[in-house]
Amino acid sequence: MMKFIAPGVVYLSMYTCPASSLDLFTDSIRLMGDATMCAVMEFDRNLDPHALQEAAQACLMAHPVLHSRLIRGNGPAVWEMADDVRVPPVRVEECGDDYHSHVTGPVDPSGPLQFRVRLLRRPSGDVIVINLAHAAADGFGLHTLMSQLLQEYQKPGSISPEIGGFPERDTLWTRGTDPKGMDAPPDMNVINPLWPDPFGTSSQPSAYHRECVSSPVVAAVRRSAGTLGGSVNDVVLAAYFLSMSDLTGHSGPIDIFFPVNLRQHRTDGSRVMSNQAANVCFPLDRRGGEGMEDVLPRVIRETKLLKENAIGIREQVQMDMSSDPEGRQIHQMVEEMAALQKSGFADIFVSNPGPITLPDVEGLTDAYICYPGCYMPTTCFVTSTFRGHMTVTMGYQDSERAREGTRKAMDLFMQHFVSVADGW
């Protein structure tokens, strides 16, 4: 459908484009339930809700994937997009200083709007909340959205719309792979069980626990890891492994899965909001009463080996390079994920978006990213750093058992992580 505004000017109101197999792979996340990511920015003062709404509208029009809907069925899948869509009005939501229960909230990934922006008003200052469908973007894309929202709030008109654009799917991480010689199974078994479900499943709304590690402790952890040739990310993975081993009583070998997003290294100026990262893994086991001083060196060794080779699970690379317009392989993958949930396995996701660097906005005191609930049956795990300190978030589907179990898991993780700061 096209609207002719004036002679020689064509405005595209509704248009479609074919979806790729990679689009379907990404979209399959929404079929697993509440796959909603969340960004939070805390302020020590009040903000202008109208200006925030206009900034959200500018971000919406700058990224076609945010105002698109993927339509799939028995035939070829297509993207349906509308360039005349508007964000909902941003209204002030009054809440107490403990605002966490107001943060989580789903975005309908089957609808045209893939994100929403909200404004919470605490007695101590406002909080901007961005809820984003995980089918539309990943942690790095959410970070981009945070930065552009603040930029447009400060400088209206600084972000240009992309009228008539299409959702971008970045395949940077597969450019260095050689499809020849890859032994990818034809049935595309991309799902692997991780830890046995320690909390049980729940159909309740999503929630999360959050802890903050101070800047001095993070710096001390970084120094200790550096003496072994590693990084803070290695400590996060090792502490996560040990905490889950303590919680479940399982010593492994267990595959530790985490995403590596290479898109942040792009220098071509492109604005990519797609959900495309390489999920990598390596096996870990715990022998006897081993602790961080034993496990961390093995994690550092394994991550170094991963970085020496092309990054990407071979089945995902194969999916990226194949054509599956009807999504048959995708449907099989979703069925396998659902079967794993029913059999009591939790696909716990470890994610680290890295440092959050945002425009210097007056009054901004803290910022973090979390995956509240996401599509896992029990919990998911994400860390992000802002101005030196680290935020640790564990999201879960709320129930008394899951709430208590996630609290215990968080305490165990913090014990193992902080122990590295002491240098043993």
C-alpha positions in Angstrom: 0.0 0.0 0.0 1.3 3.5 -1.0 0.2 7.0 -0.1 0.9 9.8 -2.5 1.5 12.9 -0.4 2.5 15.3 -3.1 3.5 15.1 -6.8 6.8 13.3 -7.0 6.7 12.2 -3.3 5.8 8.6 -2.4 5.3 7.6 1.2 5.4 3.8 1.9 2.7 3.1 4.5 2.8 -0.7 4.5 5.2 -3.0 2.7 6.7 -6.4 2.9 9.9 -8.2 2.1 11.0 -11.9 2.2 12.4 -13.3 5.5 15.5 -15.4 5.5 16.2 -18.6 7.3 18.3 -16.5 9.8 15.2 -14.3 10.4 13.2 -17.5 11.2 16.0 -18.7 13.5 15.9 -15.5 15.4 12.1 -15.3 15.4 11.8 -18.8 17.0 12.8 -17.2 20.3 9.3 -15.6 20.6 7.6 -19.0 20.2 9.1 -20.1 23.5 7.3 -17.5 25.7 8.2 -14.3 27.4 11.4 -13.5 25.5 11.6 -9.8 26.6 14.8 -8.0 27.4 15.0 -4.9 29.6 17.2 -1.8 29.9 17.0 0.4 33.0 18.4 3.9 33.4 18.2 5.6 36.8 18.1 9.4 37.3 18.3 11.6 40.4 15.7 14.1 39.0 12.5 14.3 36.9 12.4 14.0 33.1 10.0 15.4 30.5 7.6 12.5 29.4 6.7 14.3 26.1 10.3 14.7 25.1 11.0 11.1 26.0 8.0 10.0 23.9 9.3 11.9 20.9 12.8 10.4 21.4 11.3 6.9 21.5 9.4 7.7 18.2 12.6 8.7 16.6 14.3 5.5 17.6 11.3 3.5 16.4 11.6 5.0 12.9 15.4 4.7 12.8 15.4 0.9 13.0 12.9 -0.9 10.7 13.2 -4.1 12.9 11.4 -2.2 15.7 8.3 -1.5 13.6 8.0 -4.8 11.8 6.1 -8.1 12.2 7.3 -11.4 10.9 4.5 -13.4 9.3 5.1 -17.2 8.9 3.0 -20.1 8.1 3.0 -22.9 5.6 4.5 -20.8 2.8 7.5 -18.4 2.6 7.8 -16.1 5.6 7.7 -12.3 5.0 8.4 -9.2 7.0 5.5 -6.7 7.2 6.4 -3.2 8.1 4.6 0.1 8.5 6.3 3.5 8.4 3.3 5.4 10.0 3.3 3.5 13.3 3.5 5.5 16.5 4.8 4.6 20.0 2.2 4.5 22.8 2.0 7.7 24.9 4.7 7.8 27.6 2.9 8.5 30.9 4.5 8.9 34.3 4.0 5.8 36.4 4.3 6.6 40.2 6.2 4.0 42.2 8.4 3.7 45.3 12.2 3.7 45.4 12.1 -0.1 45.1 10.8 -0.1 41.5 11.9 -3.5 40.4 8.4 -5.1 40.4 7.3 -2.4 37.9 10.2 -3.0 35.4 9.3 -6.4 33.9 6.6 -6.5 31.2 6.2 -8.3 28.0 6.3 -6.9 24.5 4.1 -8.7 21.9 6.7 -10.0 19.4 3.9 -10.9 17.0 2.8 -7.3 16.8 4.3 -4.4 14.8 5.9 -2.7 17.8 8.9 -4.6 19.1 9.7 -2.3 22.0 8.2 0.1 24.5 9.6 3.0 26.6 8.2 3.7 30.1 8.9 6.4 32.7 8.8 5.4 36.4 8.7 8.3 38.9 10.3 7.5 42.3 10.6 9.9 45.2 14.4 10.0 44.6 14.2 10.4 40.8 12.9 9.0 37.5 13.7 5.7 35.9 13.6 5.1 32.1 12.6 1.5 31.2 13.0 0.0 27.8 11.3 -3.3 27.1 12.5 -5.0 23.9 11.4 -8.2 22.2 14.4 -10.5 22.1 13.4 -11.6 18.7 14.2 -8.1 17.5 17.6 -7.5 19.0 20.1 -8.8 21.5 22.0 -7.2 24.4 24.2 -5.1 22.1 21.2 -3.9 20.1 19.5 -2.9 23.4 22.6 -1.0 24.4 22.5 0.9 21.1 18.8 1.7 21.7 19.6 3.1 25.2 22.3 5.3 23.8 20.2 6.6 20.9 17.2 7.3 23.1 19.3 9.5 25.4 21.0 11.2 22.4 17.6 12.1 20.9 16.2 13.2 24.2 19.0 15.7 24.6 19.2 16.7 20.9 15.9 16.2 19.1 16.3 15.5 15.4 19.8 14.0 15.8 18.6 10.5 14.7 17.4 10.2 11.1 14.5 7.9 10.1 14.9 5.1 7.7 11.8 5.3 5.6 11.2 2.2 3.5 14.0 0.3 5.1 14.1 -3.4 5.9 15.1 -5.3 9.1 18.9 -6.0 9.0 20.3 -9.3 9.8 24.0 -9.1 10.5 26.1 -12.1 9.5 29.5 -10.7 10.4 30.4 -13.6 12.6 30.1 -16.2 9.8 32.3 -14.3 7.3 35.4 -15.9 8.6 34.1 -19.4 8.5 34.7 -22.0 5.8 31.6 -24.0 5.0 33.8 -26.7 3.3 34.6 -29.6 5.6 31.9 -28.6 8.2 30.3 -31.7 9.6 26.9 -30.2 10.3 24.2 -32.8 10.8 21.3 -32.5 8.4 18.7 -32.5 11.2 20.1 -29.3 12.6 20.2 -30.3 16.3 21.2 -27.0 17.8 19.7 -27.4 21.3 21.7 -29.0 24.1 20.5 -29.5 27.6 22.4 -27.6 30.3 21.8 -28.0 34.0 18.9 -30.1 35.4 16.1 -27.7 36.3 16.8 -26.8 40.0 13.7 -24.8 40.6 10.8 -26.3 38.7 8.9 -24.6 35.9 6.4 -21.8 36.4 3.8 -20.0 34.3 3.9 -16.9 36.5 5.1 -13.5 35.3 8.8 -12.9 35.0 10.9 -11.3 37.7 14.6 -10.9 38.6 17.2 -10.6 41.4 19.8 -7.9 41.0 23.1 -7.3 42.8 25.7 -4.6 42.2 29.5 -5.2 42.6 31.4 -2.0 43.5 34.0 -0.5 41.3 37.0 -1.3 43.6 36.0 -4.9 43.8 35.5 -5.2 40.0 39.0 -3.6 39.5 40.5 -6.0 42.0 38.9 -9.0 40.2 40.2 -7.7 36.9 43.7 -7.4 38.2 43.7 -11.0 39.7 42.3 -12.4 36.4 44.9 -10.5 34.5 47.8 -12.2 36.3 46.5 -15.4 34.9 46.1 -14.0 31.4 42.3 -13.8 31.7 39.5 -11.2 32.0 36.5 -10.4 34.1 34.4 -12.3 31.7 36.4 -15.5 32.5 35.7 -14.9 36.2 32.0 -14.5 35.5 31.9 -17.8 33.6 33.9 -19.7 36.3 31.8 -18.3 39.1 28.6 -19.1 37.3 29.7 -22.7 36.7 30.7 -23.2 40.4 27.5 -21.6 41.7 25.3 -23.9 39.6 27.4 -26.9 40.6 26.9 -25.9 44.3 23.2 -25.4 43.7 22.4 -28.7 41.8 25.1 -31.0 43.1 26.3 -31.7 39.6 30.0 -31.6 38.8 29.9 -32.0 35.1 31.1 -32.2 32.5 28.6 -29.5 31.6 28.6 -27.3 28.5 28.8 -23.6 29.4 27.0 -21.6 26.7 27.4 -17.9 26.2 27.0 -15.4 23.3 29.8 -13.6 21.7 28.6 -10.5 19.7 31.1 -9.4 17.1 28.9 -6.7 15.8 30.3 -4.2 18.3 33.5 -4.2 16.4 32.0 -2.9 13.2 33.4 0.4 12.0 31.3 1.1 9.0 28.8 3.3 10.9 25.8 1.0 10.2 23.0 0.9 12.7 22.1 -2.8 13.2 19.5 -3.8 15.7 19.1 -7.5 14.8 19.5 -10.3 17.2 22.6 -12.0 15.8 25.4 -13.3 18.0 27.5 -16.4 18.0 26.6 -18.8 20.8 29.8 -20.6 21.8 30.4 -23.2 24.5 33.0 -25.4 26.1 32.7 -28.3 28.6 33.7 -27.9 32.2 33.9 -30.3 35.1 34.6 -30.0 38.8 36.9 -32.5 40.4 36.5 -33.1 44.1 36.2 -30.0 46.1 37.7 -27.6 43.5 37.1 -23.9 43.8 37.8 -20.8 41.8 41.6 -21.2 42.0 41.3 -24.5 40.2 38.4 -23.8 37.7 39.3 -20.3 36.6 42.6 -21.3 34.9 40.7 -23.9 32.9 38.1 -21.4 31.8 40.8 -18.9 30.7 42.5 -21.7 28.7 39.2 -22.7 27.0 38.2 -19.1 26.1 41.6 -18.5 24.6 41.2 -21.6 22.4 37.8 -20.4 21.3 39.2 -17.0 20.3 41.9 -18.6 18.1 39.3 -20.2 15.8 36.2 -19.1 13.9 33.5 -18.4 16.4 30.1 -19.9 16.0 28.2 -23.1 16.6 28.5 -25.1 13.4 24.7 -25.7 13.1 24.0 -22.0 13.4 26.7 -21.2 10.8 25.0 -23.8 8.6 21.6 -22.3 9.2 23.0 -18.8 8.3 24.3 -20.2 5.0 21.2 -22.3 4.1 17.8 -21.5 2.8 14.8 -22.6 4.7 11.9 -20.3 3.6 9.2 -22.4 5.2 10.9 -22.8 8.5 10.8 -26.6 8.7 14.2 -26.8 10.5 13.1 -24.0 12.8 9.9 -25.8 13.8 11.9 -28.9 14.7 14.2 -26.8 16.9 11.3 -25.2 18.7 9.8 -28.6 19.4 13.1 -29.8 20.8 13.3 -26.8 23.1 9.8 -27.4 24.3 10.5 -31.1 24.9 13.6 -30.2 27.0 11.5 -27.9 29.2 8.9 -30.6 29.8 11.6 -33.1 30.7 13.0 -30.9 33.4 16.1 -29.3 31.8 16.8 -25.6 32.1 18.5 -23.9 29.2 20.2 -21.3 31.4 21.7 -18.5 29.3 24.9 -16.7 30.4 25.3 -13.3 28.8 27.6 -10.3 29.2 26.8 -7.2 27.0 30.1 -5.7 28.3 30.5 -2.1 29.4 27.5 0.2 29.0 28.7 3.5 27.6 26.0 6.1 27.4 25.8 9.9 26.5 26.6 12.1 29.5 23.0 13.1 30.5 22.5 15.3 33.5 21.2 13.3 36.4 22.0 9.8 35.0 23.2 7.8 38.0 23.0 4.1 37.0 22.2 1.9 34.0 21.9 -1.9 33.5 20.6 -4.5 31.1 18.7 -7.6 32.2 16.7 -10.5 30.7 13.7 -10.8 33.1 12.5 -14.3 32.6 13.2 -14.6 28.9 12.3 -17.9 27.4 14.0 -20.3 29.9 11.8 -22.3 32.2 13.7 -21.2 35.3 16.4 -18.6 35.2 18.8 -16.6 33.0 21.9 -14.7 33.9 23.3 -11.4 32.6 26.0 -9.0 33.7 26.7 -5.5 32.6 29.1 -2.8 33.7 28.5 1.0 34.0 31.1 3.5 35.2 33.2 0.8 36.7 30.7 -1.1 38.8 29.0 -4.3 37.7 25.4 -5.3 37.7 24.5 -9.0 38.1 21.0 -10.0 37.1 19.2 -13.4 37.4 15.8 -13.4 35.8 13.2 -16.2 36.4 9.6 -17.1 36.0 8.2 -16.1 39.4 7.1 -18.7 41.9 8.1 -19.2 45.6 10.4 -22.0 44.7 12.1 -20.2 41.8 12.4 -17.0 43.8 14.1 -18.7 46.7 16.3 -20.8 44.5 17.4 -17.8 42.4 18.2 -15.9 45.5 20.5 -18.8 46.6 22.1 -19.0 43.2 22.8 -15.3 43.2 24.4 -15.6 46.7 26.6 -18.5 45.6 27.7 -16.6 42.4 28.6 -13.5 44.4 30.7 -15.5 46.9 32.7 -17.2 44.1 33.1 -14.0 42.0 34.2 -11.7 44.9 36.7 -14.4 46.1 38.9 -13.6 43.2 39.3 -10.0 44.4 41.2 -11.3 47.4 43.8 -13.0 45.1 43.4 -16.2 47.1 
